[in-house]
């Protein structure tokens, strides 16, 4: 059985009833005061999809700006906005716009890039065949990788961020995961794997995808690759009867196995400063399968932390690499009056880990919205393209169901000393990188 799907998707969808919590609330949890909005330091912007289907901007104080106004209906057709993704410099926002004919049910999709300073909105491509659903900006902000459903298979393409009609196909496969190289000229892909086979790992030149190079190796089960500062590619390789994380050279001529053995299945992500690696692996501990969060020091070649008492669903690095926000299953009775009291909904607890000390603390327990729920099993891939952290590593954004039964956008202070506050109605929210 595919351990990644079973541990992550299964836990999220069916077994979010665990009674394990973090080390507790850090300090004295006091209510959020409206006066704090006057003094709070702004850090970047939050993009979110509102309950009316339109796109919005906000900051942690709750000040919002509406970016679109035609969701739901436009001249008899239905308009949907999905997947807002920030450029590395925080100036541009890419998103998909779907225009659906209610009579035929056919949809026309476009990938838009909005410059928040000039207000220029570029339609990079429009298609009736491709259904784009996931985007990832290149590190230099010049290109965007686009993953689309194309007649039942997945197609990866690339567009120029400021050039209309610039889409060209790069590769295809199913499932499909990837990471950009630091120069933004190549994509490292991992595709065509199953629960029993490691699939294909390739390096693809964006401007000349025909020169794709498939790496040699006995790859085991994982999802998204990662690229280290020196250019090595993090994968999972067979190590005897078990699996180990491995750093493979771009030429594929050699690899370095590191980190303890895992039973099966890894999700991993390199810290923003390139010095640490966090990963989840499936382990049987005291007869119970857990997805354990580890932190590995890539410089000192040693493990810093292993949260083997918890089963972690997903995690996100803080921009300053000092902390990790992570989600664990939570029981519905731990939810306070800020959220919907519906036990049948899947619930999580949001925790923060100090990677050096190993201390962690709880920020909130809440019922998941569909928007947040849909990203958790793919935390390794989504960390390439989005973050729930503010640029100054002081706040986090998440979405949860409110007492009215509607999805709401909440902001929490990372130190856990002030109760999270709802800033808007919305189902999916991401913070800008800067």
N, C-alpha and C positions, 0 to 999 in steps of 0.2 A: 504494500500500500504506500502511496505517496505520503511520506511523513510530513512534508511541508503543508500540503493541503489538509491532512488529517489533524495536525496539531494546531495550525493557525485558523484555517477556514472553519474546521469543525468546532474548535473551541469558541470562536466568535459567534457562529450561527446557532450552535446547539448547547453548548456547555458553559455559558457565561454565568455560572452559579457558584464559582469558587468562593471560599470563605477566607482565603489568604489576603492580607492587606499589607501595606508598607510598614515602615518603622513608626508610622503615626504622623500626626500633624506636627509640622515644624514650628515651634514657637507658639505664640498665642494667636489663634485664628480670630480676627476681628472683622466685622462687617465692612463692606465697601462703602465709602462715604462719597456723596456727590461732590464735596469740596476737593477731593483728591484729584479730580479732573483738571482743576486749575493748576496744580503743581506738577502733574505727571509729565515726564519728559517723553516727547513723541519719538518713536523709533520706527521708521519705515511706514508701510501701508498694508492693510489687510484687504484682500480681494475676496468677495464672497458672492454666492448665488442666493438671492433673496427668495422668500417664499412666494413672491409673485413671478419668479422665473427670470428676473432681470439681474444684471451684474451691478455690483456696488463696490465702492471703496470705503474704507473706514480706518480709524486709528484706535488705539486702545482706550481712548476716552469715550468712544461712541459717536464721534462726529462722522457722518456718512455723506457720500456723494453718489448719486445715481449715474451709472455709465450708459445704460440702455433703457429704453422705455417701451419696446414693442413686443415683449415676451407674451406668450399665450396666444395672441391673435394679431394678424397683420393682413388686412385686405382679404379676409376669408381664409387665410392659411394660418397654420400654427407655428410659432417661432419658439425655439428652445435654445438656451445658452448653457454650455457645459465646459468644464475643465479649464478654468482660468489658471495661467502659469506665468510667473514673473521672469523677466529677463535678468541676467546676473547683476546689472547695474541698477535694477529697481525702477527703471524709467519706462519700460514697455511691458505691456500685458498681452499675451497671446490667449486666444480662446476660440472655441468652435461655436458656430451659429448654424442651427438646423432649421430649414424652412420646409414644413410638411404640408402637402396637399391633403386635406381631410377626406376628399372624395376618393382619391386613388391610394392614399397612404404612402405615396412616394415622397422621399426626402431629398433635398439638395443641401449638401454640407459645404460650409466654407470655413477656412481658417483665417481669422482676423488678427492683426497686430496693431494695438492701439498705443500711440506715443502719448504719455500723460502730460508732457510739457507742450508739445505742439498741437495736440488733439488730432493728429493725423491718424486715420484708421485705414490700414492697408489690407485689402483682400488678397492674401498670398496665393490662394487657389480655391476653386469651386468645383465640386464634383457631385454627380448623381450616383456614381458607382462606389466611390470610397466613403466610408463612414468613420472619420477620424475620431478618436476618443482619448488619446494620450499624447502629450507633447513634452519635449525636453530641449531646452535651449543649449546651444554649444557654449563652452566656457567664455569664448570671446564675444558672445552676443550677436554674431553675424548670421547664424543659421539656427533653424529649429528642426529637430527630428520629429517626425509625425508617424504615429502608429495608427493604422486604419484597418477596419474589417473590409475585406474585398471578396464578396461572394463566398464567405465561409472560411477564408484563409486570412492571415495577417500580413499586411504589407507595410514595410518601413520605407518612408520617403523623407526627403529633406527640402526645405524651402529657404530662400533668402528672406530675412526678416522684413526688409523694406522694399522688396521687389515683387510686384503683382505677377501672378502666373509663373512663378519660379519653381514649382514643384517638380521633382524628378524621383523616380523609384530607386531605392538602394538595394533592397533585399526583401525576402519573404520567408515565412516559416510559421510554425505554430507548435507550442507557444513561442513568444518572442520577447527577449529582454536585451538590454544593451547599456553601454556607458560610453561617453565621449572621451577621447584622449585630450590631454591638457591643451594642445594647440588648436583644437577644434577642427582638425582636418581629417580625422579618422573616427570610426565607430567600432567599438569592440562588442560583438553580438554573441548571444547564447540562445540557441533555438533548436527546435525539433527534438527535444528531450522528452522522455517518458518517466514513469515511476521506476523503470528498470534500466534505462540507458541515460548516459550523461549528455547526449546530443552533440551539437556542433558549436565550437567556439571559433569565431572568425575575427579578423581585423579587416575592415572595409574602408578604403580611401573614398571619401565622400565625393570628390570630383571625378573619380574613375572607379566606380564600384566593380567593374569587370576584373580589377586587379585584387579582388578579395583573396585573402590568405587564410586557410583553415589551419588552426593550431593542432599539433599532434599531442595526444595525452589520453590517459585513461580517466576521463572525467566522470565524477559521480553526481548525485542529485543536488542541484542548487538552482537558483533562479537568475538574478541579475549579477553580472560580473562587476568588478571594481578595478580602477586603475590607480596604482600607487604613484607618488611623486617622481620616482625614478623610471616610470613607464612600464614596470612589471604589472601583470594582470592577475588579480586575485580570482581564483576558481576553487573548485573542490576536486581533489584527485583521490584515487584509490590508494590505500596504504595497508596492504595486506588484507585482513578481514574487515577493516573499518575504513572510514573516510577521514581525510585531513584537508584543512585549508592549505592552499598552495599559491605561491607567487611565481607565475610563469613569465619568462622573458618574452618580449614581443616577437622575437625570432622563433620562439617555440623550441629552442635548443636545450633548455634546461629549466628546472623548477626547484623551488625551495619549499619543502613542507614545513609548516609551522602550526602552532596551536594544538591543544590536546585532541585526542581522537574523539570523533562524534559517532553516534550510532547510525544515524541516517538523516540527511537533509540539513542544509545550512542556509541561513539568510544573513547577509553581512553588509557592512558599510564602513568606509574609511572616514575618520574624523576630518573636519574641515582643514585642520593644520597638517594633515597627512601623517601624523605620528602615532595614531592609535587606530585600532580596528575593533568595532563592536560586532558581535555576531550572535545569532540564535542557533542552537542545535538541539535536536531531540534526544532526550535521555530517559531511561527508565530508572527512577529513583524511588526506592522503597516500594516497588511494584506499581508506581504511577508514572505515566508518561508526562514529561514536562518539557517545555521549550525554554531552555535556560539561556539567560543573557550573560555573555562574557565580554570582558574588555581586555584586549591584548595590546601590549606595548610593542610597536613595530621597531622602535629604536633599541630598547633594552632586551627585546626578544623574551618577554615573560608575560604571564597573565597577571593583570592587575585586580580584576574582580570576576566573580562567578556567582550569580544570584540563584543558587541551586535550590532554594526554598520556594521559589516562585515559578509560575508558568507564564512567560511573557508573550504577548500577542504581537506587539509591534513596538518600534522605538524610533526616536529622532535625535540626532546630535544637535547640541546647542552650537551656534556659530563660533563661539570662543573655544570649543572643544573641551570645556571643563565639566560639562554636565550632559546627561542623556535623559530625555523624557521618554517614559515607556508606559504601555498599557497592559494591565492584567485583568482577568475576569473579576467581576464584583457581583455580589448579591444585591437584589433590588431593595432590600430593607436598609441598606447603607446610604440610600439616596436621601438628601434633605429636601426641604420645601421649595428649593430653587428649580427643581426638575419634576417631570411627570412621575406620578406614583403608579406605574403600570408594570407589575412584576413580569408579565409575559414578554416585555421588550428585552433585548440583549443589553447587558450593563457592563461597564468597564470602570476601572479605577485608573486615574492618571497620576503617575508617580514621577519623581525627579531623582536621579542618581548623581551624586558627586563622584566622578570617576576615580579620583585619587584616594579619597578617604573611604569610599565604599558605603557611605551613609546615604539613605534615600528616605524620601518623605512623600506623603500624600497631598495632592492638590484638590482632587474632587473625585466623587463617584457619581456616575450619571448614566442614563439610558442613551444608547448610541443612535444617531440619525443615520439614515441610509447613505448619505454622502460620505460620512466618516467611515462607516462600516465597510463600504466598498473598497477602501484603500488599505485597510489593515493587513490583509494577507499578502500584500505586495509592497511592504514597507521598504524593502531593499531597493526596488526600482523607483518608487516615488521619492525617495530621499535624493535622487539625482535631480529631480525637477521641482520639488516644492519643499516647504518647511512650515511647521506650526510654531516655530520660534520667532520672536522679534529679532531684528538685527543686533541689538545690544545684549541678547541672551538673558533678558530680564522678564520677559512675558511669554505666554503661550496662548494660542487660540485653538478652540475646538468647538464642535457643534453637538448639541444635546437637545432632547425633547423637553419642552417647558411644561408647566402645569396646565397650560391651555391646550396641550397636545400638539403644538407646532414646533418645528425645529428652530432653535435659537443659536446665535453666535455668542460664545462666551470667551472672556479674556481672564486668565489667571496670572498672578505674579509668581515667578518661578521659585521664590523663597518660601512660598506657602504660608506667609504670615497674614495675608489679607484674603478674605473670601472672594472667589471669582465673581465677576459681574457679567450680566448679559448686556451686549451692546447693540444687538439687532436681531431681526428674524432672518434665519437663513439655514441652509442645509449643508453647505460645503464652503470652507474658508481656508485660505492660505496667506501666509505673511510674506512680504517681499524680502529679498536677500539683503537689500540696503535701503 
